Amino acid sequence: MRDDKTQLAGLTRYRFGDRWQFAIECELRDCELDPWGSKEPFGSFWMWVGGRVVGNTHVEEQLVHAFLPLAQSVRRAGNRADGRFKGMTNLDKLNLVGWIRFGEDKEFDGARWGAPDRDELRREDLTRYEVVPRGYSPYSDGWEAILVEQDEMETFIWRRQGDVAEVHEFALPRGLFTQVATRAVKWFERTRLKRLGSDKAVTDEKVRLAKPGAA
């Protein structure tokens, strides 16, 4: 499905991708300055996975707080092998990735995670699997999601916090997440550069979000 742009009262809604597979949507407010007096693009942001919304659609914030982690996810494409979690359920995969960053020692479950050494497991960096980082911004407060890659498919695994045991999953063609996310990130780069101006934005590290040469 082609990307889409819809003009609404006081804002423009952009959609990248297909809601019934994977899509990214955001609303850009038609305002010169955000509530803090900045020219940063301001609005809302969420994802669609298999026809379900992931993220807080009612939240409005500087959009850089959504697109920066999204760009980091693009750069990690091809480095999320599902084989790292061999024999584990999707619930265990999600719990493990979250525990390494935020979990308490008493929550360590070596038997389920195939890791008898708690401290050694703590040192492993699994952030490359995160596509909706828990608590990174108001857009993702209360949500967490990871992506694991198989040979020809990739699986988006997510949960809304509070639904401890209810984990959702949806299989996508391999590379679809990165294709859609790259288009969205490149749009944001252009939009942000136009608003902030080249004299300021080019020197701002956050502007260079997408990996050079990304499709």
Stockholm file with secondary structure:
# STOCKHOLM 1.0

chainA/1-215         MRDDKTQLAGLTRYRFGDRWQFAIECELRDCELDPWGSKEPFGSFWMWVGGRVVGNTHVEEQLVHAFLPLAQSVRRAGNRADGRFKGMTNLDKLNLVGWIRFGEDKEFDGARWGAPDRDELRREDLTRYEVVPRGYSPYSDGWEAILVEQDEMETFIWRRQGDVAEVHEFALPRGLFTQVATRAVKWFERTRLKRLGSDKAVTDEKVRLAKPGAA
#=GR chainA/1-215 SS CCCEEEEETTEEEEEEECTTSEEEEEEEECCSSCTTSCCSCEEEEEEEETTEEESCTTCCEETHHHHHHHHHHHHTTTCCBGGGGTTCCHHHHHHHHHHHHHCCGGGCCHHHHTCSCHHHHHTCCCGGGEEECTTSSTTTTTEEEEEEECSSEEEEEEEETTCSSCCEEEEEETTHHHHHHHHHHHHHHHHHHHHHCHHHHTTCGGGCCSCTTCC
#=GC SS_cons         CCCEEEEETTEEEEEEECTTSEEEEEEEECCSSCTTSCCSCEEEEEEEETTEEESCTTCCEETHHHHHHHHHHHHTTTCCBGGGGTTCCHHHHHHHHHHHHHCCGGGCCHHHHTCSCHHHHHTCCCGGGEEECTTSSTTTTTEEEEEEECSSEEEEEEEETTCSSCCEEEEEETTHHHHHHHHHHHHHHHHHHHHHCHHHHTTCGGGCCSCTTCC
//
